[in-house]
Amino acid sequence: MSNLSPVTRRADAGLVVIGLIVAVSVVVMGLFVVPAGAATDWDEFYQFRHSSSLPGNLFGVSPQGQVGFAGALQQNVPVAYTPTKGNWIIGGNSGSNTGSVEVGFSGDDVNGTAFLGMGWGRPGRGFYSSFMATGSKVEEAYNFQYQLVPGDNGGWAFAVGVQDILNQRQRRLGVMYGARSIYGVATRPVRDLFDGYLTVGWGDGRFDSSPFGGVSVVLDETITVVAEYDGFNANAGLAISGLDPGGEEDWVVLAYFGYSDLDRPVVGLSITKH
């Protein structure tokens, strides 16, 4: 960055501030404006309301497309950094439909998800595919994301993706139609105000045809906190890494503890390899 002109540096700093304002605005909207009516639509896109196996969901993705603890990390908002060839993830979450912690895969009080994801392509042009399953009938969805803009030199990365591309997943329990959702998302690092990443985007379907955004803040090498608004929910939580938090080894294990809609506990676990 030191070889950039003062004008370029000012313009880049301006984009950071604008992006941060947008991300914080959508998060604040989710925290204080949307929840008043959120309880009435919890069943819409039911299986996607806790965490959805998109890039950055319960695991970190670095600007170079390497998975682990380092990098942008959210609960249910995709990040633009996209896993590359040789990166894969297995994980899942157990979300509660009540105010108490529930652990399980399906049931009246539990909304559980398991997923397997793999990266392809080169850094800055990653392609991610994942399989997502939930419920006693093992309902399934296939998700894809492709990174169009690499985000070099700390700039904005941009990616496009689609969730439930085959339109298989039920949008609502007992209603047989799919949840194909298309989105675009941008992510960049933030270093001046805090050590972390901000993400903004827009999507239809499970994103409620609205903007979404999130912020992840790295507290230390083992803890990252997140806040986000995913189109329906305001979510918040923290990720903890106890095995290879620095990301130097191939294997990383992460645990996640948070709240969907700020009142439904969710716990998650992911294992990544790069």
Order of alpha helices (4+ residues) and beta strands (2+ residues): alpha-alpha-beta-beta-beta-beta-beta-beta-beta-beta-beta-beta-beta-beta-beta-beta
